[in-house]
Amino acid sequence: MIDQVQKSQAPDTNADGCWKGSNGHIHVEVKKTNSVRDVRGALLTLAYIIGQEPSKNQAVCVVVETRLSSGRLKEELVRFRQVIHPAIADRIHFLCGKGDAQGHHVNAFSGSMEGAPAGFYDWLEELVAKERQDVYAHQLPPRQIVVAALAQLRLWNASPVTVKYLQETCRVSYPTVAAVLKELADLGWLEDSGERGVRLRYLTSGEWMELAREHARQRKVHLFTDPTGQNTPEKMVKRLVRLQETDKLPQTVRIGGVIGAAKLFPELDITAAPRLDLCVDRDPSRIASVLDAGLLRKAKPDQRVAVAVHVTSPPLGTSSRESKTQGSWASELECLADLVEMGYTREASEMAIHIAATNKEKSTPHE
């Protein structure tokens, strides 16, 4: 039987790929990270997957472009194996990508996995290359990722968080978090709650507008046109939802702009959306081509914009209660930044007043 390679399509599976061979399957989760928490999450995901499959199937977490050493990853795997069912423990592995490896060779990866089937590592290098392309290089600056996270936590009225939490959640260094907190403290924007941790105080509508303007300046936007003129923002929203339901578009693609703002602020005084605004943490061109292969990058000033793709950070806390209820919609800060960017200053100001008033009314933090 010839080994076959394909992307896993199981609805309860979040693995990046699955090697399917005659002697069993190997589920693969690729992580480009310096965070042990990310590795632990990947190992847990893989445990859920193979726990429901035949005993011959295996799983491996592949960590690339990382400062975590092979020894540190091995230590983490040993600890993980000690707390899960013995029938699963020995079927979960880790591999660490070697930054200096050239070409398709078995020694491009090292770790706990031994006796991989012939051809597996060649396939794995292709998968890793694809996943690296999916994570778009030009995301938000680290400082802005922290600011956006603090703003979102304020909107959720979440409890104060630690510096360590911000480091791990935003995947930034301690100096970056410390610099942001000092800047916000100097502005008087941090809450003096007397509790362990930090969070933004309630912000005025003017301060939310200031945040939105800066967020809009920090993001990169990619504009696409529709030569056919047949696509409307509403039609593309329906298509996007279908593509996400069938796992053809990442769940982290969020709808912002006028459509997203109207969802969050029904009183928004804009009759119709002039374009579809999306917030993504992946390659904008790839997202646009999946949404509609006919979309083209805007090349001339007089071309009408059909889709604007904003490169930003992933939704905060994708497994949290708040994020799940948010669905495919961008955050208030993203939508506000979209309105500012499009020149809807008055409408953005009205939405900012709504955001400030609504957030002030929330008095019970989520546990």
TIVO-953934 format. One record per residue: residue in one letter; x, y, z of N, C-alpha, C, CB in turn. Coordinates in steps of 0.05 Angstrom, whole numbers, plus 5000, padded with zeros to 4 digits. Glycine has a CB too. Layout:
! residues N
aXYZXYZXYZXYZ
...
END
This chain:
! residues 367
m501749765000500050005000501850255000498150005025
i501350434982502950674980502150875001502750804952
d504150985016503551195036502351435023506151275052
q500351545036498951785026499152015046496051725018
v499252245036499452485053496952655048502052645047
q495752745069493452925066493053075092490952775058
k491653295090490953465113488653325128490153745104
s488953315154486853195171484253365169487753165200
q482053235166479453375163477553325186478153305137
a478453165207476653105229475753355242478052925249
p473053385247472053635258473153705286469053625259
d473953495302474953555328477953555329473853345348
t479253585306482153575304483153855296483053365284
n485153955311486354205304489254165295486254395327
a490053915290492853865281493253985253493453565280
d495754065248496354195223496553995199499054345225
g497153745204497253555183497253265193499753595167
c496853075174496752795182498052625160493752705187
w500252495168501552295150499952035152504552255158
k499051935129497451695130499051475115494651735117
g499951285131501551065120500350795126504351075130
s501450595114500450315117500850215145501850135097
n502750325160503250225187502150415208506150195192
g500250585200499050775220499351065211500250735247
h497851235224497851515218499651665238495051635219
i500751885230502252065247501052345246505352065240
h499752435267498652705268500852895276496252715288
v500853125263503053325267501853595274504753335242
e502953715295502353985302504954145301501054005331
v504954355284507354525281507054775298507854595251
k509154835313509055075330511655235326508854995360
k511255485318513455675316513255845341513355855289
t514655785362514255905388516655885406511755795401
n516756065425518756055447517356005473520356315448
s514755945472513155915496512655625503510456055493
v513255545527512755275537509755225538514055225564
r508255435543505355405545504155315518504055665553
d505255425496504355345469504955045464505755515448
v507254955473508054675470506154495486510954625478
r505554575510503754415527500954395514503454535555
g500054625503497454615489497454435465496754895481
a499654435450499854255427499853965435502454325410
l501353905456501453625466498653525474503453595489
l497153705488494453635497492653595473493353855515
t492853765453491253725429491753455416491753955409
l494253385414495053135402494052895418498053115398
a494152925445493152715462490152655458493652775492
y488652875454485752845449485352695422484353125448
i486952765403486652645376487252345376488452785356
i489552265386490251985384488951815405493251945386
g487851945426486351805446483851675436485651985469
q482951765413480451655400481151485376478651885392
e483651425372484451275348485951015354486251455330
p486350845335487650585339490450625352487950435313
s491350425366493850445381496250475364494150205399
k496050405338498450425321498950715311498050245297
n496950885315497251165307498951325327494551305303
q500451515317502151675334501651975329505151605330
a503052135346502752425343505352555350500452545360
v505952785337508552925343508153225342510652835324
c509153355362509253655362511953735351508853765392
v511953885329514353985316514754275322514253935285
v516854345337517454615345519654725328518254625375
v519054955314521055075296521655365303520055055267
e523955455294524755735299524255815328523155925281
t525455675346524955705375527555735390523455465385
r527355865413529655885432529555655452529656155446
l527355495452527255265470529155055461524255155471
s530754945479532654745472531354475470534954735493
s532754285456531754015454531453885482533553845436
g533353955499533153845527530753945542535653915542
r530054205538527754315551525154195541527654625547
l525054145515522754015503522453725512522854035472
k524753585514524653315524523653305553527453185522
e524553495569523653505597520653555598525153725612
e519653725581516753785580515153545572516154025562
l516153395552514753155543514752945565516153035518
v516952905580516952715602514852785623519852705615
r514653035630512653115649509853065639513053415656
f509453125613506853085602506052795602506753195573
r507952625595507352335594506652225621509752185583
q507652355642507052255669504252305679509052385689
v502852495665500252565675497952485656500052865679
i498652345634496552245617496451945617496952355588
h494451835605493951545606496351395593491351475592
p497351185605499551035594499150935566500250805612
a496650875559496150775532496650995510493250685530
i496751245519497151465500500051575502495151695506
a501151565526503751695532505951645512504651615559
d506451395506508751325489508251375459509551035493
r505751455453505151505425505351805418502251405419
i506051965437506352255433509252325434504752415454
h510252485414513052555412513452845407514352385389
f515952935407516653205398518953195379517253385422
l519053385361521353425343522053715343520753325314
c524553775342525454055341526854105314527354115365
g525954305299527154365274529854485277525354545257
k531854395262534554505263534754735242536654295257
g535354965252535455205235537555195213535955445251
d539655025217541855025198541654785179544455025212
a539454625181539254395163538654485135536954205173
q539854355115539454425087538354185072542154515074
g536354235056535254015039533453835055537453855027
h532453635042530653445054532253215067528553335034
h532753225092534353015105533052945132537253105109
v533452705140532352615165533352785188532952315171
n535952865187537053015209536253315209540052995208
a534253385193533253665194531653695220531553725170
f530953475233529353485258530653295278526453405253
s530553365303531453185324529453185346534253275335
g529352965362527452955384527052665393524853075376
s524552615402523952365415522852155395522052405437
m522452225370521152045352523351875337519452195331
e523051615339524951435326523451245307526551275347
g524851165287523650975268521351075252522750735283
a521451335244519351445227519451305200519751755224
p517151275187517051135161518551295139514151105152
a519451145119520851275097519151485084521751055076
g520451715079518951935066517652125085516951825047
f517352045110515952215129517252485133515752075156
y519952495135521252745141521252925116524152685149
d521352815092521052975068518353125068521352805043
w516252965075513553075076513353285098511452855081
l514653225121514553405144515753675137515953275168
e518053675123519253925115517454095098521953875101
e515953965080514054105063511754225080512853925041
l510854065099508654165117509654405133507653945136
v512054385144513154605160513454855143515854525173
a514354825119514755055101512055185095516054965074
k509955025092507355135086506255285111505354915079
e506655165135505655295159507155555164505955115183
r509755565157511255815161510156035142514155775155
q509255955118508156155100505456255110507856025072
d503956085123501356155133501556375155499855915143
v503656365171503956565191505356805179505656455216
y503857005172504857225157506957385173502557415149
a509157455159511457565173510957845184513757575154
h509258005170508958275178506358315195508758465153
q506558225219504358265238504658525253504158025257
l502958565272503158805288505858825303500858815309
p506859065307509259095324508658975352510159385326
p510658865365510158745391508858925411512858655403
r509659185411508459375430505359395425509659655426
q504559405400501759435394500159185401501359505365
i501458945399500058695406499358705436501958455401
v501158805453500658825482498459025487503258905497
v498559255474496459465478493759355470497159715461
a493559225447491059115438489958895457491358985410
a491758735468490958535487489758665512493358355495
l491158865523490159005546487459135541492159215556
a487059245517484559365510482359165509484759515482
q482958925497480858715496480158615523481858485478
l482158585541481558495568479858695583484158445583
r480258945577478659155589475759135579479759445583
l475459085554472759065542471258825554472959035512
w472758605560471558375573471158415603473158125567
n472258635613472158695642473558465657469258725652
a475658355645477158135657478658235682479058005637
s479358045699480958115723483758195715480957875742
p485158335733487958415726489658175719489158565750
v491558215702493257995692496158055700492957945662
t497757855700500557885707502257955683501657625721
v504658045688506558095666507157835651509158225677
k507457625666507957365654505757275635508357145676
y503257325643500957265626501157415600498357325641
l501757675601501957835577504257735560502358125584
q506557665572508757555557507957305541511157495575
e506757115555506056865542503756885523505456655563
t501757045529499457075512500157225486497157215527
c501757445489502457605466504957515453502857895475
r506357325466508857215455510957435450508357065428
v511357595470513257805469515157785493511958085468
s517257945492519257935514518358095538521958035504
y519758045560519158195585519658495581520858095608
p521958575568522458865564520159005549525058905550
t519058855529516858975513514459035531516058795490
v513658835547511358865565511859095585510658605580
a514259085596514959285617514859575605517759235628
a515859605580515859865567513059965562517459855541
v511259785553508459855548507059935574506959625535
l507459785595506259845621507260115632506759625641
k509760175629510860425638509560655622513960435635
e509360625596508160825579505260875587508260745550
l503760665592500960695599500660805627499460425598
a502460735645502460845672502961145672504460705690
d504861225655505461515653503061675642507861555634
l501461535625499061665615496761665635498161525589
g497161515656494961485676492761295667493761755682
w493361115649491360935638491160665653491960875609
l492960615671492860355686491160395711495660265693
e489760185718487960195741489460135766485659985738
d488960295787490160245813488160085830490960515827
s488159825825486059655837486959535863485259435818
g489559545869490559415893490759115891488859495916
e489959005867490158715863492758645850487758625846
r493458385851495858295837495358295807496558005847
g497058425793496758445764496058725755494658255755
v495658745729495159015717492758995698497659115702
r491459215694489459245673488959535668486859095681
l487759595645487059865638484759955656486359895609
r484760215663482360325676480160365655482960595690
y477760445664475660505645476660745628472960565659
l476460725602477360935584475061105574478860815560
t475561355570473561535558473261485529474261835564
s471161595517470861555488473161685472468161685479
g474161905482476462035469478961855470477062295481
e479261715492481561545495481261295477481961455524
w478861195474478360975456478961055427475460865458
m478261305420478961405393481961425390477561675389
e483361515411486261535409487461255405487361655435
l486461055419487360785416486860685387485960595436
a484460745377483760655350485460785328480760725344
r486061045331487761175311490561045311487961475317
e491660995334494260875336494260595325495360885364
h492160445331491960165321491760165291489460035333
a490260355280490060365250492760435238487960585242
r494360605251496960675240498860445241498060915256
q498660275261500560055265499959815248500559975294
r497459775240496759545223497659585194493859495224
k498059365180498459375151495859295138500859185142
v495059445118492559385104493159325074490559625106
h491859115064492259025036489459045023493358735035
l489459195001486859254987486659084962486759554980
f484158974958483658804935481158904920483258514944
t481158884894478958964877477558714865479859164855
d475158764856473658554843473058634814470958484858
p474558534794474158614766471358564756476158464749
t469958364766467258304756465258504767466558024765
g465758624790463758804802461358664812462959004782
q461358404813458958244821458858194851458857984807
n461158204864461258144893460258374910464058054901
t458558324929457858524949459058434976454758564951
p459458624994460458545021458758325034460658785039
e456158355031454258155043454657875032451358255040
k454957865005455357604992457957475002455357634961
m460057635004462557535012462557445041464757735008
v461057575058460757495086459557205088459057685102
k457457165072456256895072458256685062453756895054
r459756755041461756575031463956515052463056685005
l464756725065466856695086465956505108467556965098
v463456535117462356355138462356065129459556445146
r461556025104461455745093464255635092460155745065
l466255795083468955695081470155635109470755915068
q469455785129470355725156468955475167469755965175
e466455435160465055195170466254945158462155215163
t467454965135468654725122471754725125467954725092
d472754895143475654905150477354985126476554645160
k476255135107477755225084478955505089476055235059
l477955645109479155895119479555865149477256135112
p481755985159482255965188480056105205484956095195
q479555995228477556115246478456385256477055925270
t481056445254482056705263481556935244485056685268
v480356885221479557095202476957215214479156985173
r477057475219474757615231473657835214475557725259
i471057875215469758085199469658345215466857995192
g470758555203470758815216469459025199473658905223
g470559265198469459475182466659555189469459395153
v465159655170462359745175460659515183461259875150
i460959275171459259045178459858955206459858815158
g462358935214462958855241462159065261465958805244
a462559315255461859535273458859535278462759805262
a457259495257454359495259453359255277453059475232
k454859035276454158805293454558875322455958565286
l456659025328457259105356455759355365460259145359
f455159525345453859775351451559815331455860015350
p449259695336446959705317446059985309444659555329
e446660185326445860465320447760595300445760625345
l449760455290451660575271450260705248453660355261
d450860955243449461115223450861105196449161405232
i451060855185452160825158450260635143455160705159
t449260725121447160575107448060305096446060735084
a450360305083451360055071454360045072450360035041
a455459805075458259765076459559805048459059495087
p461559985046462760025020464659805011464360285020
r465459635031467359415025467259215048470259525021
l468558995044468858795066471558825079468458505055
d471558875105474058895120474558645136474059145138
l476958535133477658285148480158335165478158055128
c480158215189482558225206483757945205481758315235
v486257915199487557655196490257655209487757575166
d491257415215493957385225495557195206494057265253
r494657175181495857005161496557175136493956775153
d497457045115498157175090495657295078499556975071
p495457565075493057685064492357595036493457985063
s494357555019493857464991492557194991496457464975
r493457015008492356745009489456755019494056565027
i488956915039486256935050484357045028486157125075
a485257245014483557364993483057164970484957614981
s485157004963484756824940482956594948487456704932
v482956504973481156304982478256404983481956195010
l477956654992475356774993474156804965475457055007
d475856894946474956924918477456934901473157184914
a477856734884480256714867480356944847480256454853
g478157084842478157294823478957564834475457324812
l479357594860480157844872483057904864479957834903
l483558164858486258254850487158484868486258344820
r489758494872490758724888490158984874493758684894
k489459184890488959444879491559564868487659634900
a491559644843493959754831493660044822494659584807
k491160144820490760414810488860564830489460414782
p489360824833487760974853484760974848488661264852
d483960954822481060964816479660694818480761074788
q481060484825479760224828478260204854481859994826
r475860094853474160074877475159844894471260034870
v475359894920476259684939473959504946477459814964
a474259244941472159054948472758924975472058824926
v475358864980476158745005478658885016476658435002
a478558945042480959055056481758855077480359345068
v484258755075485158555094487258685112486458315078
h486558695138488358825157489958605172486658985178
v492558635171494258445185494558525214497058415171
t493658355232493658425260494358175277490958535269
s494158195303494757965320492357765320495458055348
p492857515328490657325330488657415351491657045336
p486157315349484157385370485257295397481457255364
l484957455417485957395444484357175457485857645462
g485756965467484456755481482456605464482956865505
t483456475443481656335424480056115437483256225402
s480756015461479255805474477555915497481155595485
s477556175500476056295522473156325517477256565529
r471656355538468756395536468056635519467456415563
e469456865523468957105509469457075479470557335521
s471756955472472456935444470456755429475256825441
k469556545442467656365429465056505422467156115446
t464156675440461656815435462057035414460556945461
q464557115410465157315390464857215361467957425394
g465156955358464756835332466656945311461956875323
s465557005287467257095265467557405265466057005239
w466857535286466857825286469457935299464457935301
a470458155287472858285298472158425324474058485277
s474158495339473758635364472858925360476358625381
e471959045382471159325381473459505372470159415408
l475859455382478159615374478759595345480659535391
e478659355334479159315305477159455288479259015298
c474559425296472459555280472659865282469659465290
l473259965305473560255309475860355292474060315339
a478060205292480360275275479660275245482760085280
d477960085237477060075209475460325202475359815205
l473660405219472060645214473760885211469960685235
v475760915230477561135229479161135203479561125253
e480060905195481660885171480060955146482760595168
m477460895146475860955122474861235122473460765121
g475361395143474561665144471861715157474461775117
y470661515169468161545183468661645212466461275184
t469661885214470461995240468162035259472062255236
r465962155248463662215266462461945275461562375251
e462061765257460861505264462661355284460361335239
a465361375280467161245298466961365326470061265288
s466661625327466461765353463961675368466462065349
e461761645353459261545365459561265375456961565345
m460961095360461460825370463260825394462760655347
a465260995395467061015418465461095443469261215412
i463561275440461861345463460361105473459961575455
h459260945454457860705461459660505476456660575436
i462160465465464060285477464660365506466560265461
a465260625510465960725536463660695556466861015534
a461260755547458960735565458360445572456560865552
t458460275552457859985557459859865575457759835530
n462459925571464559805587464259905616467259875576
k463560155620463260265646461060125662462660575645
e458960045648456659915661457359635671454359895641
k459359515660460159245669461659265696461959105648
s460659145716461759175742462858915754459759295761
t461958685743462758425753464858295735460358245758
p467358275743469358145725468857855722472158195736
h469657755699469357465694471257305711469857405664
e470357085721472156925738473556725720470456775760
END
